[in-house]
Amino acid sequence: MKKLPRLVLYSILVGIIAAGGALFFDIVLRWAEKLVMVGLMKFIPPKPGGEGSSAFVLPHHWYLFPLILGLGGLAAGFLIYTFAPETEGHGTDSAIEAFHFKKGKIRWRVPIIKTLASAITIGSGGSAGREGPIAQIGAGFGSFLADIFKLPTELRRTLVVVGIGAGIGSIFRAPFGGALFAVEVLYTQMDMEMESLIPTLIGSIIGYSLFGAFHGWKPIFITYGSRFTDPVHLIMYAGFGLFLGIMAYPYVEVFYRTRDLFRSLRIPNIFKPAIGGILLGIMAMFFPYAAGIGYGWIQVAIAGQLAFWVMLLLPFAKMVATSFTISSGGSGGIFGPTIVIGGTFGALFAHLVSLAFPSLGATPEPLVVVGMAGYISAVAKVPLAGLIMTMEMTGGYGLIVPALVVIIFGLLASGEVTIYEKQVPNKLSSPAHIGDFAVDILEGLTVEDALPNCGKAVWVSEGENLERILNLFTSTRADILCVKNMEGNFAGIISLNHVKEVILQTQELIFPLVLAHDLITHGKEVLVHPSDNLKAVLQKLTELDLEELPVMEDGGKIERVISRNSILIAYSRSFEG
C-alpha cells in the first residue's frame, strides 16, 4: 500500500503519454490511408459508424495493389529490421514477452519505430489492426517511464501493463475493456494480473478521456439497439459459439504456418514483408475486401447490407491476408482482423439461420456483435475483455447475455489454441511471479541454507578501467563485481546491466578513462548476512533489480554472492527433508 500513491501518479503519466502516442499513431495512420488507399488506389473503404460514413468505393486502380503493398512492406521491413527487430509481427505478443521474460524492459526506440512501421503497413492496405501497435507503443512508454525514474522490475512490469491498457483503452474508446485486456491477455487459463488492475484502470481512463477530447465520444461501431428477449435463441447462440471456437483452429494454424514458411526463406528479413505485401496485393486485385483493417465492413454487415458472397469469402480471405501481412514480418495487430472475421461469421450465420429457420427471426446485428466478442475471446483467450470491449465498441449492452453464451461455448470448442504464443498458462508459469508461491517456505530458510549453492564473489579495485571490468565480466560470467577501495574495504558493487548501458553511451576510445569507482551503482545497502531469511533477500533482489547480492559472513569477509538461482536450489532442497 505504501507504493500506491506514487503508482497512481506513474499510471496517470503513462495514461497521458499513451494517449499522446495513440493520437499521433491515429493521425499518421489516417494520413497514410488517405495518401495511399484513397489518393493512389482511388479506393474508399467504408468506415465504422463512429469514424465516418459506411459508403464505399471499390478501387479504380486495382492493378496497383501488388506494387503498393509490396513497397509498403519493403518500407516497413527496412524500418523494423534496421532499427528495432522486436517491432515485427503483432506487437501485443512482444509486450507480453517483455512482461514475462524480459523484466518489462522495452527499448525507448520501439514506440517510435512501431508507430511508423505499423502506419505504413496498415496505411498501404495491409490486413492488420491497431491493437498490436498501440499495445507495444503504450507498453514501451511504460517501460521508458520506469527507466527515467529508475524503478524496480516489479513496478516496471506494472507500468508495462498500464501502458497496454491505456493505449488500447484510448484508441478503441474502451477504457474498461482496455484495462481488462491488459491484465487478462498475459495468461491463457483465466488468470489475471489483478495487482495491476487499479493502476491500469487509472491509466486507461486518462488515456480514453484525452483521446476522446480530440476524437469524440461515440463508440467505434453504431448499432441500433438490439436486445436479448427470447430464451429460445440461446440454443442458436450456443451453436454459433461452438462454430466460432472450431474456426479458431484454422486461423491460428494458417497464421503460424505462414510465419514458419517466411522464417525458412533464406533471404534478408527486410524483404520478407514486401513478399507478404505482394501476395496480399495479388489477392486484393480480385477481392479488395481483404485489404486494410476492415472495420467498415463490420458496419455494413450490422446494417444487413453485406452481399452473401462477400460474407462467405471475407472471413477466410481475412485469415490468409492477415497472415501475409503480419506473419511475413510486417507490423500490425491481430485484434482488428480477428473481430472482422468474427463479425462477418456472425452476419453469415444470421443469413443461413434465417434461410433454414425463418421463424427464429435471426437478424444480422446481434449475431455480428456477439460474433466479434466470441471470436476474439476464443482466439486470444480474453473472455472478459472480449465481452466488455465489444460492448464498449458497439454500445450493444442489451446483448451481454447472448454474448456470454457465445464466449463460453467458443472457449470450450477452441481448447488451448491461442494467437498469442507468448502467453503463459497462469502466474505459476510466469517468470514474473517466481517466488510468489514460495513465500512461506522462504521465510523459514536463511542465506546460510543457500551458501553451499552460492557463487564466489569477484573483486575489482576501484582504480581498474572499463576495459578490465568488461574482461572480468566475460571471463567469470558474474552479474555483479564487488569493488574494493584503496584501504581494501568493500566500496560497493558494479552491475552488469549498468555496464551494458554505459557501453551503449560511451565511445570505445575512452574506455580506459572510465574507472570502477565511476561505475558503482550500490553501496553497503546490498549486503546480506547468513542469518537473513531468503524471502527478504529475494525481495531485495527484486527492489534493486539485481541478479546477485554479496554475502557478508562472520568477521566481515565477503567471499560469496547469492543469486535467484541459489535461492531456488535451497527452496527445492527444503522438500528433500
C-alpha positions in Angstrom: 0.0 0.0 0.0 3.0 2.3 0.6 3.6 2.2 -3.2 0.1 3.1 -4.2 0.3 6.9 -4.2 3.3 7.0 -6.5 1.9 4.2 -8.6 -1.2 6.3 -9.1 1.0 9.2 -10.2 3.0 6.9 -12.6 -0.2 5.5 -14.0 -1.6 9.0 -14.7 1.7 9.9 -16.5 1.6 6.6 -18.6 -2.1 7.3 -19.5 -1.2 10.8 -20.7 1.8 9.6 -22.7 -0.1 6.6 -24.1 -3.0 8.9 -25.2 -0.5 11.1 -27.0 1.0 8.1 -28.7 -2.4 6.9 -29.7 -3.3 10.3 -31.1 -0.1 10.5 -33.1 -0.4 7.0 -34.4 -4.0 7.7 -35.4 -3.0 10.9 -37.3 -0.2 9.1 -39.1 -2.4 6.2 -40.0 -5.2 8.3 -41.3 -2.7 10.4 -43.3 -1.1 7.2 -44.8 -4.6 5.7 -45.7 -5.7 9.0 -47.4 -2.4 9.3 -49.3 -2.2 5.7 -50.5 -5.5 4.0 -50.4 -7.6 7.0 -51.5 -5.1 9.0 -53.4 -3.3 6.3 -55.4 -5.7 3.4 -55.4 -8.9 5.5 -55.7 -10.2 3.0 -53.1 -12.5 4.4 -50.4 -13.2 1.7 -47.9 -16.2 2.0 -45.6 -15.7 3.5 -42.2 -17.3 2.3 -39.0 -20.2 4.5 -37.9 -18.3 6.2 -35.2 -15.5 7.2 -37.6 -17.2 8.3 -40.8 -19.5 7.0 -43.5 -20.1 3.4 -44.3 -20.4 4.3 -48.0 -17.5 2.8 -50.1 -16.0 2.9 -53.5 -14.1 -0.1 -54.7 -10.6 0.6 -56.2 -10.3 2.0 -59.6 -6.6 1.3 -59.9 -6.9 -2.3 -58.6 -3.8 -3.3 -60.6 -1.6 -1.2 -58.3 -2.4 -3.4 -55.3 0.7 -5.7 -55.5 3.1 -2.7 -56.2 1.8 -0.5 -53.4 1.5 -3.3 -50.8 4.9 -4.6 -51.8 6.5 -1.1 -51.4 4.7 -0.7 -48.1 6.1 -4.0 -46.9 9.6 -3.0 -48.1 9.4 0.3 -46.2 8.1 -1.3 -43.1 10.7 -4.1 -43.3 13.5 -1.5 -43.6 12.4 0.4 -40.5 11.8 -2.8 -38.5 14.9 -4.8 -39.2 17.2 -1.8 -39.3 16.2 -0.1 -36.1 14.1 -2.4 -33.9 13.6 -6.0 -35.0 11.3 -6.6 -31.9 8.6 -4.5 -33.6 7.9 -7.1 -36.3 4.7 -9.0 -36.1 1.7 -8.3 -33.8 3.0 -6.1 -31.0 0.9 -7.4 -28.3 2.9 -10.6 -28.2 6.1 -8.6 -27.9 4.6 -6.7 -25.0 3.5 -10.0 -23.3 7.0 -11.4 -23.8 8.6 -8.3 -22.3 6.4 -8.7 -19.2 7.1 -12.4 -18.6 10.6 -12.9 -19.9 12.4 -9.5 -20.2 11.7 -7.9 -16.8 9.4 -5.5 -18.6 12.2 -3.9 -20.5 11.4 -2.4 -23.9 13.8 -0.2 -25.7 12.9 3.5 -26.0 13.0 3.4 -29.8 10.4 0.7 -30.0 7.3 3.0 -29.7 8.7 5.3 -32.5 9.5 2.5 -34.9 6.3 0.6 -34.2 4.2 3.7 -34.9 5.9 4.4 -38.2 6.1 0.8 -39.4 2.5 0.0 -38.5 1.2 3.1 -40.1 3.0 2.2 -43.3 1.8 -1.4 -43.2 -1.8 -0.6 -42.5 -2.0 2.6 -44.5 -0.8 0.9 -47.6 -3.6 -1.7 -47.3 -2.1 -4.3 -45.1 -4.5 -6.6 -43.2 -3.6 -5.7 -39.7 -5.2 -3.9 -36.7 -4.4 -1.0 -34.4 -4.4 -3.0 -31.1 -0.9 -4.6 -31.5 0.9 -1.4 -32.4 -0.8 0.6 -29.7 -0.2 -2.1 -27.1 3.5 -2.2 -27.8 3.6 1.6 -28.0 1.9 2.0 -24.7 4.0 -0.7 -23.1 7.1 0.9 -24.4 6.2 4.2 -22.8 5.5 2.5 -19.5 9.0 0.9 -19.6 10.6 4.2 -20.7 9.0 5.9 -17.7 10.4 3.2 -15.4 13.8 3.9 -16.8 13.5 7.6 -16.1 12.5 7.1 -12.5 14.9 4.1 -12.1 12.0 1.9 -10.8 12.5 -1.8 -9.8 11.4 -4.6 -12.0 8.1 -5.2 -10.2 6.9 -1.6 -10.9 8.4 -1.7 -14.4 6.2 -4.7 -15.2 3.2 -3.0 -13.7 3.7 0.1 -15.9 4.1 -2.1 -19.0 0.6 -3.5 -18.2 -0.7 0.1 -17.6 0.7 1.2 -20.9 -1.0 -1.7 -22.8 -4.4 -0.8 -21.1 -4.0 2.9 -21.6 -3.1 2.6 -25.3 -5.9 0.2 -26.1 -8.5 2.0 -24.0 -7.6 5.2 -25.9 -7.7 4.1 -29.5 -10.6 1.7 -29.1 -12.6 4.1 -26.9 -13.0 1.3 -24.4 -11.5 2.3 -21.1 -12.8 -0.7 -19.0 -12.2 -3.2 -21.8 -8.8 -1.9 -22.5 -7.8 -2.3 -18.8 -9.2 -5.8 -18.7 -7.5 -6.8 -21.9 -4.1 -5.7 -20.4 -4.4 -7.8 -17.3 -6.1 -10.7 -19.0 -4.1 -11.2 -22.2 -0.9 -12.3 -20.3 -2.4 -15.7 -19.5 -4.4 -18.4 -21.2 -6.1 -20.1 -18.2 -8.5 -17.5 -16.8 -5.7 -16.0 -14.7 -5.2 -12.2 -14.4 -2.6 -9.7 -13.3 -5.1 -8.4 -10.7 -2.5 -6.4 -8.7 -2.2 -4.2 -11.8 -5.9 -3.7 -12.4 -6.4 -0.5 -10.4 -3.4 1.4 -11.9 -4.3 0.1 -15.3 -7.9 1.4 -15.0 -6.5 4.8 -14.0 -4.1 4.9 -17.0 -6.9 3.6 -19.3 -9.4 6.2 -18.1 -6.9 9.0 -18.5 -5.9 7.8 -22.0 -9.5 7.4 -23.1 -10.5 10.8 -21.8 -7.7 12.6 -23.6 -8.2 10.7 -26.8 -12.0 11.3 -26.7 -11.5 15.0 -26.2 -10.0 15.1 -29.7 -12.0 12.4 -31.4 -15.3 12.5 -29.7 -17.2 10.0 -27.6 -19.1 7.9 -30.0 -18.4 4.1 -29.9 -16.5 2.9 -33.0 -19.5 0.9 -34.3 -23.0 2.2 -34.5 -25.8 -0.3 -33.6 -29.5 0.1 -33.5 -30.5 -1.1 -30.0 -30.8 -4.9 -30.5 -31.7 -6.7 -27.2 -31.9 -10.2 -26.0 -35.6 -11.0 -25.4 -36.1 -14.7 -26.3 -34.6 -17.5 -24.3 -35.2 -19.9 -27.2 -32.4 -18.0 -29.1 -29.8 -19.3 -26.6 -29.7 -22.6 -28.4 -28.8 -20.7 -31.6 -26.1 -18.7 -29.8 -24.6 -21.8 -28.2 -24.3 -23.4 -31.7 -22.8 -20.2 -33.0 -20.2 -20.2 -30.1 -19.2 -23.8 -30.9 -18.8 -22.8 -34.6 -16.5 -19.8 -33.7 -14.4 -22.0 -31.4 -13.8 -24.5 -34.1 -13.0 -21.7 -36.6 -10.2 -20.6 -34.2 -8.1 -23.6 -35.3 -7.7 -22.8 -39.0 -6.9 -19.1 -38.2 -4.1 -19.9 -35.8 -2.8 -22.7 -37.9 -2.6 -20.6 -41.1 -1.1 -17.7 -39.2 1.8 -19.6 -37.7 2.4 -22.0 -40.6 2.8 -18.8 -42.8 5.2 -17.4 -40.1 7.3 -20.6 -40.2 7.3 -20.5 -44.0 8.6 -17.0 -44.2 11.2 -17.7 -41.5 12.5 -20.6 -43.6 13.1 -18.3 -46.6 16.9 -17.8 -47.0 16.7 -14.1 -47.9 17.3 -11.0 -45.8 14.4 -10.3 -43.3 14.0 -6.8 -44.7 12.5 -8.2 -47.9 10.0 -10.7 -46.3 7.2 -8.2 -45.5 7.5 -7.0 -49.1 6.8 -10.5 -50.4 3.9 -10.8 -48.0 2.6 -7.5 -49.3 2.9 -8.6 -52.9 1.0 -11.8 -52.2 -1.8 -9.8 -50.4 -1.8 -7.4 -53.3 -2.5 -10.2 -55.8 -5.3 -11.4 -53.6 -6.7 -7.8 -53.3 -6.8 -7.4 -57.0 -9.6 -9.9 -57.1 -11.0 -9.4 -53.6 -10.3 -5.9 -52.3 -12.4 -6.5 -49.2 -9.5 -8.4 -47.6 -7.2 -5.3 -47.7 -6.9 -2.8 -44.8 -8.2 -3.2 -41.2 -11.8 -3.9 -42.5 -13.8 -2.3 -39.7 -16.1 -0.6 -42.2 -17.3 -4.0 -43.5 -18.5 -4.8 -40.0 -20.6 -1.6 -40.1 -22.0 -2.7 -43.4 -22.7 -6.2 -42.0 -24.5 -4.7 -39.0 -26.8 -2.8 -41.3 -27.5 -6.1 -43.2 -26.1 -4.7 -46.4 -23.1 -7.1 -46.9 -23.5 -9.3 -50.0 -23.8 -13.0 -49.3 -20.8 -13.9 -51.5 -18.7 -11.4 -49.6 -19.9 -12.8 -46.2 -18.9 -16.2 -47.4 -15.4 -15.4 -48.6 -14.3 -12.5 -46.3 -13.6 -14.4 -43.1 -11.3 -16.9 -44.8 -9.7 -14.3 -47.0 -9.0 -12.2 -43.9 -7.3 -15.1 -42.2 -4.9 -15.5 -45.2 -4.5 -11.8 -45.7 -3.6 -11.2 -42.1 -1.1 -14.0 -42.3 0.5 -12.5 -45.4 0.8 -9.1 -43.7 1.9 -10.0 -40.1 3.4 -13.4 -40.3 5.8 -12.3 -43.1 7.3 -9.9 -40.5 5.2 -6.8 -41.1 4.0 -4.7 -38.3 0.4 -4.6 -37.0 -2.1 -6.1 -34.7 -4.4 -9.1 -34.9 -7.3 -7.8 -32.8 -8.8 -5.8 -35.7 -8.7 -8.6 -38.3 -10.0 -11.0 -35.7 -13.1 -9.1 -34.8 -13.7 -8.5 -38.5 -13.6 -12.3 -39.1 -15.9 -12.9 -36.1 -18.4 -10.2 -37.0 -18.6 -11.5 -40.6 -19.1 -15.0 -39.4 -22.0 -13.6 -37.4 -23.6 -12.0 -40.5 -23.1 -15.2 -42.4 -24.6 -17.3 -39.6 -27.6 -15.0 -39.4 -28.2 -15.3 -43.1 -28.0 -19.1 -43.0 -30.2 -19.4 -39.9 -32.9 -17.1 -41.4 -33.0 -19.3 -44.5 -33.2 -22.6 -42.5 -35.4 -21.4 -39.6 -37.2 -18.2 -40.7 -39.5 -18.4 -37.6 -36.5 -17.6 -35.4 -36.3 -14.1 -36.8 -32.5 -14.1 -36.8 -31.1 -10.7 -37.8 -27.5 -9.6 -38.6 -26.9 -7.0 -35.9 -26.9 -9.2 -32.7 -25.0 -12.0 -34.3 -22.4 -9.6 -35.8 -21.9 -8.1 -32.3 -21.7 -11.4 -30.4 -19.5 -12.8 -33.2 -16.9 -10.1 -32.6 -16.9 -10.8 -28.8 -16.9 -14.6 -29.2 -14.2 -14.9 -31.8 -11.6 -12.6 -30.1 -12.3 -14.4 -26.8 -11.7 -17.8 -28.4 -8.7 -16.9 -30.4 -6.9 -14.7 -27.8 -8.3 -16.3 -24.6 -9.6 -12.9 -23.2 -13.3 -13.7 -22.4 -13.9 -10.8 -20.1 -12.0 -8.3 -22.2 -13.6 -9.6 -25.3 -17.1 -9.1 -23.8 -16.5 -5.6 -22.3 -14.5 -4.2 -25.2 -17.1 -5.3 -27.7 -19.9 -3.8 -25.7 -18.0 -0.5 -25.4 -17.1 -0.5 -29.1 -20.7 -1.1 -30.2 -22.8 0.1 -27.4 -24.6 -3.3 -27.6 -25.1 -3.7 -23.8 -28.5 -5.3 -24.5 -26.7 -8.3 -25.9 -24.5 -9.2 -22.9 -26.4 -12.5 -22.2 -26.1 -14.0 -25.7 -22.5 -12.7 -25.9 -21.6 -14.6 -22.8 -23.2 -17.8 -24.2 -21.2 -17.4 -27.4 -18.0 -16.7 -25.5 -18.4 -19.7 -23.1 -19.1 -22.2 -25.9 -16.4 -20.7 -28.1 -13.8 -21.2 -25.3 -14.9 -24.8 -24.8 -14.6 -25.6 -28.5 -11.3 -23.7 -29.0 -9.5 -25.6 -26.2 -5.9 -24.3 -25.7 -5.4 -22.7 -29.1 -4.3 -19.1 -29.0 -3.0 -16.5 -31.4 -0.6 -15.1 -28.8 2.2 -17.6 -28.4 4.0 -15.7 -25.7 1.1 -16.1 -23.3 1.7 -18.5 -20.4 -1.0 -20.6 -18.7 -1.1 -18.8 -15.4 1.0 -16.9 -12.8 2.7 -20.1 -11.6 4.2 -20.5 -15.1 5.4 -16.9 -15.4 9.0 -15.9 -14.5 7.4 -12.6 -13.4 5.9 -14.3 -10.4 8.7 -16.7 -9.5 8.8 -16.9 -5.7 5.2 -15.7 -5.2 4.1 -19.1 -4.3 7.1 -20.0 -2.1 6.9 -17.1 0.4 6.0 -19.2 3.5 8.9 -21.6 2.9 11.4 -18.9 2.0 10.6 -17.2 5.3 11.8 -20.3 7.1 15.1 -20.5 5.2 18.2 -18.3 5.6 21.1 -17.3 3.5 23.2 -19.8 5.4 21.0 -22.6 3.9 21.8 -21.3 0.4 25.5 -20.8 0.9 26.6 -24.2 -0.5 24.9 -23.2 -3.8 26.3 -19.6 -3.9 29.0 -18.5 -6.3 32.3 -16.9 -5.5 32.5 -13.1 -5.2 34.6 -11.4 -8.0 36.5 -8.4 -6.8 37.9 -5.4 -8.7 39.9 -2.4 -7.4 38.2 0.9 -7.7 41.0 2.2 -10.0 40.5 -0.5 -12.6 39.3 0.8 -16.0 36.2 -0.2 -18.0 38.2 -2.5 -20.4 39.5 -4.6 -17.5 36.0 -4.7 -16.0 34.5 -6.0 -19.2 37.1 -8.7 -19.3 36.2 -9.8 -15.8 32.5 -10.0 -16.6 33.3 -12.0 -19.7 35.7 -14.4 -18.1 33.8 -15.0 -14.8 30.2 -14.7 -16.1 29.4 -12.8 -13.0 26.4 -10.5 -12.8 28.0 -8.2 -10.2 31.5 -7.2 -9.3 32.5 -6.2 -5.7 34.6 -3.1 -5.6 37.4 -2.6 -3.0 38.7 0.8 -2.1 42.3 1.9 -1.5 42.1 0.5 2.0 40.9 -2.9 0.8 37.4 -2.5 2.2 34.1 -3.0 0.4 33.1 0.1 -1.5 30.0 -1.1 -3.4 29.1 -3.2 -6.5 29.1 -2.8 -10.2 26.1 -4.5 -12.0 26.5 -6.0 -15.5 23.2 -4.3 -16.6 24.6 -0.9 -15.7 27.8 -1.6 -17.5 25.9 -2.6 -20.7 24.0 0.8 -20.6 27.3 2.6 -20.1 28.9 0.8 -23.1 26.0 1.9 -25.4 26.5 5.5 -24.4 30.3 5.6 -24.4 32.8 5.5 -27.2 35.3 2.7 -27.1 38.2 5.1 -27.3 37.5 6.4 -23.8 37.0 3.0 -22.1 40.4 3.4 -20.3 39.2 6.6 -18.8 36.1 5.1 -17.1 37.1 3.6 -13.8 35.5 1.2 -11.4 34.6 3.8 -8.8 32.7 5.7 -11.6 30.5 2.6 -12.2 29.4 1.8 -8.6 25.6 1.6 -8.5 25.0 0.4 -5.0 26.8 0.6 -1.7 26.6 -1.3 1.6 22.8 -1.5 1.3 23.2 -4.5 -1.0 25.0 -6.6 1.6 23.1 -9.6 3.1 24.1 -11.8 6.1 23.9 -15.5 6.8 21.0 -15.0 9.2 18.8 -13.1 6.7 15.7 -15.1 5.6 15.5 -15.9 1.9 12.2 -14.1 1.4 13.8 -10.8 2.4 16.8 -11.5 0.1 14.5 -12.2 -2.8 12.6 -9.1 -2.1 15.8 -7.1 -2.1 16.9 -8.6 -5.4 13.6 -7.5 -6.9 13.6 -4.0 -5.5 17.2 -3.3 -6.5 16.7 -5.0 -9.9 19.8 -7.2 -9.4 20.6 -10.8 -10.1 23.2 -11.3 -7.3 23.9 -9.8 -3.8 27.2 -10.1 -1.9 27.1 -12.0 1.4 29.0 -10.6 4.4 29.9 -13.5 6.7 31.4 -13.6 10.2 34.4 -11.3 10.5 33.2 -9.0 7.8 34.6 -11.1 5.0 32.8 -11.2 1.6 33.6 -14.4 -0.3 30.3 -15.4 -1.9 27.3 -13.9 -3.8 23.7 -15.2 -3.5 21.6 -15.3 -6.7 18.0 -16.1 -7.5 19.1 -19.5 -8.7 20.8 -20.3 -5.5 17.6 -19.3 -3.6 15.6 -21.7 -5.9 18.0 -24.5 -5.3 17.7 -24.0 -1.5 14.0 -23.9 -1.8 13.9 -27.1 -3.9 16.2 -29.0 -1.5 14.0 -28.0 1.5 11.5 -30.6 0.2 14.0 -33.4 0.3 13.9 -33.4 4.1 
